Amino acid sequence: MSDYGSRLRLEKSEKYMITGGDLHLTAGNTLYRVHRYFFERESPKFKEILGKPTSPGQPKPGSTPTSAILLEVTSEELDKFLWVFYNPTFSWDAPVEDWASILYLASLWRFPHVKAHALRELEQMTMPLIDKIALFQKCSLDEEYLVPLYGALCARDAPLSIAESEKLGVQTAVIVFQAREALRAHSSERGKSPLPEEVEDDEIVDTIRDILKGVPHSNRKSISLSGWVEIFLYQHEPTINGIFRGQAAAYEEALASRDVHGRTRRARRITREEFPSDPGMETITEKETEPPTTPKITEPPEPGSENSVDDSEAKPSPGTQGRRRSFRKSLLKSLRISKK
């Protein structure tokens, strides 16, 4: 938001050049004239801006078209927001997209009553769970609004897809992964790993709140598709090898250390022998991709010699092979769904 408007040629708003208005705003290349009263009454932020002292002979902020306050939003977004104050009917019927836009601007410009009203309207509407979480995070809503939505994600059978994880951001995805694993620690042996029947709603909420205590309040960042493939690989590979390590914190740290502007890095699979003996130790080893070298052709060792390898030790068990095939199918299926 800028205190003073642009000097470029502006088009007057068809809806909101209000007769008797004393506050001039611009959004895009559109000029608005509305009532200063609503903005000073409802928003501490606008009250501070409009109350700034000016030099002698200079107009007050927003009092004239040349001193109009420049809002860094589109004219369509501002039209939706002003509709709350200048609604010509006695109905609040509006699409969910309009109320989502109103909620965002009310949060951005600190209109607490408008924000509360938009939340009430949205609660009565049908909105996809992922979209609602993304919107509430964008508006920096309190945990009291977000925790129940995180709980709903943990309670559903299907885990987060790659597309959903990208939309929510890496921190939220890690929170959900951690909570799902914690709540499913004693789940049944069925393939979907549903929540145990004895898990109550309060336990879901408490688990999420405990995880949130360790997450800083910072902007949630999204990550590329290739990054989420690495998350998926690291999430499932320990399970294939029969080892569970509570991996969420480890791959969050690994992703944070990725050099996204440098060379492509490929996560190296860690064999069973390389896992640390301490199950609480959460680390991941990465190795830079190296150019292939010409393999050396050597004679196979004689059976029974020092260099011979026992086939029973070199080959994975049938159960491990089956789990690996199942993992590959799950990964390919997830990638196909995300591309659609």
LINHU-V98233 format. One record per run of one state. SS is the DSSP state (A for helix, B for strand, O for the rest). FROM is the first residue (numbers start at 1). LEN is the number of residues. If there is no record, write none. Layout:
ss->{SS,SS}
from->{FROM,FROM}
len->{LEN,LEN}
This chain:
ss->{O,B,O,B,O,B,O,B,O,A,B,A,O,A,O,B,O,A,O,A,O,B,A,O,A,O,A,O,A,O,A,O,A,O,A,O,A,O,B,O,A,O,B,O,A,O,A,O}
from->{1,2,3,11,18,23,28,30,35,36,43,44,51,65,68,69,72,75,83,96,110,111,112,124,129,139,143,156,162,169,170,184,201,213,225,241,248,257,265,268,272,275,286,289,311,315,318,340}
len->{1,1,8,7,5,5,2,5,1,7,1,7,14,3,1,3,3,8,13,14,1,1,12,5,10,4,13,6,7,1,14,17,12,12,16,7,9,8,3,4,3,11,3,22,4,3,22,1}
